[in-house]
């Protein structure tokens, strides 16, 4: 299940009035996982949006992952949560969401952190940034060789993130990424469904 295009929402590119339409287009184009990422403090709006997205994802039989907020994941019935290194720890998230939840961990450029996450019961790890990213301009860069090392030492799926586009995604896929996480190149595209199809097709070569 955790293979292919991992689409991440963005408050600017996917504002509430266009959120479900844009995410629906991404799902129709083949996105395998949707991550709801909104750093605002408007808890009511975030819950409303997460509930709407979860209904949509269930219709497509795709998991919705909530960024950084296990309580919101529980409240909206999402499939799981994605945690950064400074967020809720994995054990707390697992205790709250249960064994069936999908829990992913950001590991930046560190195989050591990924091995630790795997040992603690993470369902996938994310490495990056592999390319300059407009979403996180100050993100530390990760070498492509890290993906190959990860495939040799990990037995959970690996997500590549950071500045990934339809033009460079094949580089990380070739090196061993099971999924590519895309924000800008997908949701800023004039035809989101077509861009999702293009990104998905890269996994079939």
C-alpha positions as CSV (number, residue, x, y, z in Angstrom):
1,X,0.0,0.0,0.0
2,X,2.8,2.4,0.9
3,X,4.2,2.9,-2.6
4,X,3.9,5.6,-5.2
5,X,2.8,9.2,-4.9
6,X,2.5,10.7,-1.4
7,X,0.6,14.0,-1.8
8,X,0.9,16.6,0.9
9,X,-1.5,19.5,1.3
10,X,-0.4,23.1,1.8
11,X,-2.5,25.9,3.3
12,X,-1.6,28.3,0.5
13,X,-1.8,25.9,-2.4
14,X,-4.8,24.0,-1.1
15,X,-7.0,26.6,0.7
16,X,-10.2,25.3,2.3
17,X,-12.5,26.4,-0.6
18,X,-10.4,24.3,-3.0
19,X,-9.1,21.6,-0.7
20,X,-11.3,18.7,-1.5
21,X,-11.4,19.4,-5.3
22,X,-7.6,19.6,-5.5
23,X,-7.1,16.5,-3.4
24,X,-9.8,14.6,-5.3
25,X,-7.9,15.4,-8.5
26,X,-4.7,14.1,-7.0
27,X,-6.4,10.9,-5.9
28,X,-8.0,10.4,-9.4
29,X,-4.5,10.8,-10.8
30,X,-3.2,8.0,-8.7
31,X,-2.0,9.5,-5.4
32,X,-1.6,6.6,-2.9
33,X,-1.4,8.6,0.3
34,X,-2.7,12.0,1.3
35,X,-1.1,13.9,4.1
36,X,-3.1,16.8,5.6
37,X,-0.5,19.5,6.7
38,X,-1.8,22.7,8.2
39,X,0.2,24.6,10.8
40,X,-2.5,27.1,11.7
41,X,-3.9,27.3,15.2
42,X,-7.6,27.3,14.0
43,X,-8.5,23.9,15.5
44,X,-12.1,24.1,14.3
45,X,-11.1,24.7,10.7
46,X,-8.4,22.0,10.9
47,X,-10.9,19.5,12.2
48,X,-13.5,20.4,9.6
49,X,-11.0,20.1,6.8
50,X,-9.5,16.8,8.1
51,X,-12.9,15.2,8.4
52,X,-13.8,16.3,4.8
53,X,-10.5,14.9,3.5
54,X,-10.9,11.6,5.5
55,X,-14.3,11.0,3.9
56,X,-12.8,11.7,0.5
57,X,-9.8,9.4,1.1
58,X,-12.1,6.6,2.3
59,X,-14.1,6.9,-0.9
60,X,-10.9,6.3,-2.9
61,X,-9.7,3.7,-0.3
62,X,-6.6,5.6,0.3
63,X,-5.1,6.5,3.7
64,X,-5.2,10.0,5.1
65,X,-2.2,10.9,7.3
66,X,-2.3,13.9,9.6
67,X,0.9,15.9,10.0
68,X,2.2,16.3,13.5
69,X,-1.1,16.0,15.4
70,X,-2.1,12.5,16.7
71,X,-5.2,14.1,18.5
72,X,-6.5,15.5,15.3
73,X,-5.8,12.1,13.6
74,X,-7.9,10.4,16.2
75,X,-10.7,13.1,16.1
76,X,-11.2,12.9,12.3
77,X,-10.7,9.1,12.1
78,X,-7.6,9.3,9.8
79,X,-5.5,6.3,9.0
80,X,-2.5,7.7,10.9
81,X,0.0,10.5,11.6
82,X,3.3,11.7,10.4
83,X,5.7,12.9,13.2
84,X,8.7,15.2,13.0
85,X,11.7,14.7,15.3
86,X,10.5,17.4,17.6
87,X,6.8,16.3,17.8
88,X,4.9,13.8,19.9
89,X,7.0,10.6,20.4
90,X,6.1,7.5,18.5
91,X,5.1,5.5,21.6
92,X,2.6,8.2,22.7
93,X,1.1,8.4,19.2
94,X,0.8,4.6,19.0
95,X,-0.8,4.4,22.4
96,X,-3.4,7.0,21.3
97,X,-4.1,5.7,17.8
98,X,-3.7,2.0,18.2
99,X,-1.7,-0.8,16.5
100,X,-3.5,-0.4,13.2
101,X,-2.6,3.3,12.7
102,X,0.1,4.2,10.1
103,X,2.8,6.2,11.8
104,X,5.6,7.8,9.8
105,X,8.7,9.6,11.0
106,X,10.8,12.3,9.5
107,X,14.5,11.3,9.6
108,X,16.1,14.1,7.6
109,X,19.4,12.8,6.4
110,X,20.0,10.2,9.1
111,X,20.0,6.5,8.7
112,X,20.5,6.1,12.4
113,X,17.3,7.9,13.2
114,X,15.5,5.7,10.7
115,X,16.8,2.5,12.2
116,X,15.7,3.8,15.6
117,X,12.2,4.7,14.3
118,X,11.9,1.2,12.7
119,X,12.9,-0.4,16.0
120,X,10.3,1.7,17.8
121,X,7.5,0.5,15.4
122,X,7.3,3.2,12.7
123,X,5.4,2.1,9.6
124,X,7.6,4.2,7.3
125,X,10.3,6.8,7.4
126,X,10.9,9.9,5.3
127,X,14.2,11.3,4.3
128,X,15.0,14.7,2.7
129,X,15.4,17.3,1.5
130,X,16.9,15.8,-1.7
131,X,16.4,18.9,-3.8
132,X,16.0,22.6,-2.9
133,X,12.4,23.0,-1.5
134,X,10.2,26.1,-1.6
135,X,8.1,24.6,1.3
136,X,11.1,24.3,3.6
137,X,13.9,26.5,2.1
138,X,16.2,26.0,5.1
139,X,15.9,22.2,5.1
140,X,19.1,20.2,5.4
141,X,20.0,18.4,2.3
142,X,20.1,14.6,2.1
143,X,22.3,12.6,-0.3
144,X,20.7,10.3,-2.9
145,X,23.0,7.5,-1.8
146,X,21.1,7.5,1.5
147,X,18.1,5.9,-0.2
148,X,20.2,2.9,-1.4
149,X,21.6,2.4,2.1
150,X,18.1,2.7,3.6
151,X,16.8,0.0,1.2
152,X,19.6,-2.4,2.3
153,X,19.1,-1.8,6.1
154,X,15.4,-1.1,6.6
155,X,12.4,-3.4,6.1
156,X,9.8,-0.6,6.2
157,X,8.9,1.8,3.3
158,X,11.0,4.8,2.6
159,X,9.6,8.2,1.5
160,X,11.7,10.8,-0.3
161,X,10.7,14.4,0.2
162,X,12.1,17.9,-0.6
163,X,11.8,19.7,-3.9
164,X,10.6,16.6,-5.8
165,X,9.2,17.3,-9.2
166,X,8.1,15.3,-12.2
167,X,11.6,16.1,-13.7
168,X,13.7,14.8,-10.8
169,X,11.5,12.2,-9.1
170,X,13.0,9.3,-11.1
171,X,16.3,10.0,-9.5
172,X,15.1,9.2,-6.0
173,X,12.9,6.3,-7.2
174,X,15.9,4.7,-9.0
175,X,17.9,5.0,-5.7
176,X,15.3,3.1,-3.8
177,X,12.5,5.5,-2.6
178,X,9.2,3.6,-2.2
179,X,7.2,6.8,-2.3
180,X,7.8,10.4,-3.3
181,X,6.2,13.1,-1.2
182,X,5.2,16.1,-3.4
183,X,3.6,19.4,-2.5
184,X,4.4,22.3,-4.8
185,X,4.9,20.4,-8.1
186,X,1.6,18.7,-7.6
187,X,-0.8,21.2,-6.1
188,X,0.6,24.2,-8.0
189,X,0.1,22.4,-11.3
190,X,-2.5,23.7,-13.7
191,X,-3.8,20.1,-14.2
192,X,-3.4,18.3,-10.8
193,X,-4.9,15.0,-12.0
194,X,-2.5,14.9,-15.0
195,X,0.5,15.8,-12.8
196,X,-0.4,13.0,-10.4
197,X,-0.6,10.6,-13.3
198,X,2.8,11.7,-14.6
199,X,4.4,11.2,-11.1
200,X,2.7,7.9,-10.6
201,X,3.8,6.6,-14.1
202,X,7.5,7.1,-13.0
203,X,7.0,4.1,-10.6
204,X,6.1,1.8,-13.5
205,X,9.3,2.1,-15.5
